[in-house]
């Protein structure tokens, strides 16, 4: 592991925890929800792939959250509390029970890149906003979404992944706003968007929950786009 990177990630965690606690205090514990990062960043090495959704789909009111008294500066560094104390093998096994993870693996397998998701040091799963709600529209009013998303951009800057996959238009829209990035459609059906941001390929696709979109053909097209980006980290993607 790169010690300098780990120190930067720990500092990022401390800063981001303070950011989120400030948002909780602003809107109140009965309005704010629980928050957490997904991947355990202490296990990450050279990041090939970063998958970013809009926010976790599971959460509760902050005032009712069992973990609220266990929040330390490295809380977000160690990721989702459900992975705490578990081996890499067990964490990977549990991730493969997630619908999102299984579908991303199928997509990547189309270009022979499925193995990326079998090693915790090679990928990161995160969100633009860490407050957990069943649906993105339920993120508490008063939460500064762009302020939260800027912390995710800082995480990107530290990890420097070869490829970022944004899941869903909400994630893409927020990324564009905070990054000041222009994303263009690169598929004939105008459903896959792309930009080259801070030397990273950024590919926006439909959220994997939109099951009707993900035919074998669509999985193949998207898998090949991501695979090509992973194989050519320095070459911008043009229209396909």
N, C-alpha and C positions, 0 to 999 in steps of 0.2 A: 504494500500500500504506500502511496505517496504521502509522507508525513506532512508536508506543507499543505497538500490538498485537505487532509483530514483536519488540520488546525483551522483552515479557512472555513470548512464546513461546520466545525464546532462554534466558531465565531458567528457564522451565519445563523445557526440555530439560536444562539443567545439573543441576537438582534431581532430575529423573527418571532421568537416567543414573546419578547417585550412588545413588539408591534401588535400581536394578536391579543395580548392581555390588555393593551391600551384600548383596542376596539371593544373588548368585552366590557371594560369599565365605562366606555362611552355610551353604549346602548343598554347596559344593565344585564345582570346575570340571568334574569327571567326572560330576556329577549334573545341574547346571544346563545349560540349552540356550542357543543364540544368541538374541538379542533384537533387535527393531527395530520402529520405527513405520512405518506405510505411506506416508501422504501427505508430500510435501515441504512443510513448513509455511512455508517462505520464499516460496512461490508463492501463498499463500492471502490473499485479500482479505476481503470481506464474505461470510461463510460462510452459504450457504442450507441446505445439507444435510450432515449428518455421519452416516456409516454405520459402525456399530460391531459387530464380531464378538467372539467370546470370546478368540481368540488366533490368531496366524499359523499357517497349516497347513504351513509349511515351516521346518525348523530342524535343527540338529545339536548334538552335545555342545559345550558352551562350550570345552572343552579342545581341540577339533578345529576350532574356528571360525577361518577365515582373517582375519576382520575384528577379532578381539579385540584386536589390537595397534594398531588404528586408532580406538579409541573415544576421542572427545574430548567436551567438554561440549556441542557442538552436533550430536552424532551423531543424536539423535532429532529434532532440528529439521529436518534435511535428509531425513529419512524413509528409505524403503527403499533400501538401497545399489544395487539394480538400476536405479534411475532417475538415478543420479549422472551429471552432465555431459550429460544428454540434454535436448533441446528440449521445450517443452510439447507440441508436436504429436506427437513421438515417444512421449512418456510416455502421452498419451491413446490413441494407436494400440496401445501395448502393453497398456494397461489393458483395452481392448476384446477382448483375447485371453483375459482372465480370465473364467471361467464366472460367477462372482459378479457381476462388473461388467456383463456382457452381459445377465444376467437382471434386474438392477436397472434397467438402461436400458429394457428391455421393459416392466417394471412402471410406470416413470415415464412412458413414452410413452403409456400409456393415458389420462393426464390432460394430455397435451401438455407434460410437463415433462422430457422426455428430454434437452433441451439443457443442463440443469443439469450433466450429467455430461460435457459437452464442453469445460468450462472449468475449469482447475485452481484458479483463484482462487475458485470458487463452492462447492466441495465438499471434504470431507475423509473419507478412509477410515482407520479406526483400529481398535483392539481394546481390550477391557477389560484384557487381560494381553498383554504384548509378547513373552513367551517363546514361541518357535516350536516346535510339535510337530504331528505328523500329525493327532492327535485331541486334543480338549480334556482327555480323561481321562488323557493322557500328560504333562500339566504336572507337572514334578518334585514329588514329595512334599517338604514342607518349605518350599516357596515360599509366601510370605504373599500369597495371592491378593487379599485385601481391601486390603492395603497397596498393591499394584500398581494395583488398580482405582481407588483414590483419586487416583492421579496422572492417570488418564484423566478423572476428574471435574474435576480442576483444569484440564485442557486444554479441557473443555467450557466452563468458566467464563470462560476467556480468549476463546475463539472465538465464544461466544454464537450458535450456529447457530439458524436459524429452526426446523429440524426435525432430530431425531435418530431414526435408524432402528436399532433393536437387532435383530441377527440371531440367532435361536435362543433357546431357553429358558434355556440356561446364561448367556448374556449378560444376559438380562432378570433372572434371579435374582441375579446378582452386582451388577448396577446397583441393584436394589431394596435389597439389603443395605447397600451403601455409601452410597447416596443417602438412605436412609430414606424412599423414595418408595412410595406405594401405586399400583399399576397395575390398572386394571379392564378387563375384556373389553368391546370396543365393536362386535363383530360377532356375529350370531346363532349362529355356530358356535363362539364362544369361542376363536378362534385369533389374533385381533389384540387386543393390549393397549395401554393408553394412560394417560399422565399428563401433566400440565403442570408441568415442573420448571425452576425458575430462568428463567421466561419462555420456555422452549423446549418445543415439542411433542415428546414422546417416544413413539414408536410401535414396539411390539415385534411382529415377525412371525416366521413360520417361517424358518429359514435357507434360503437359495436352493438349497442342496444337496439339500433335500427335494423332489426334482423331481415326485413324484407329487401333491403338494399344489397345485402351481402350474399349474392349468388356466387357460384363457383367462378364464374367469369370475372366478377368484380374483385373477389378475393385475389385472383390471379394477377389482375392488373395492378392493384395496390401493392401486393407483395413484391412484384417485380420493380415497382418504383422505389419502395423502401430498400430492397436488396441492392439496386443499382446505386442508391445514395450511400449505403454502407460500404460498398466496394470502391466508391469514388468520392471520398470525403471532401476533396478540394475542387471538384468539378460541378458547376451549377447544372441543375436539370432544366432542360428545355421542354417544350410541348412534346407529348408522345402521340 
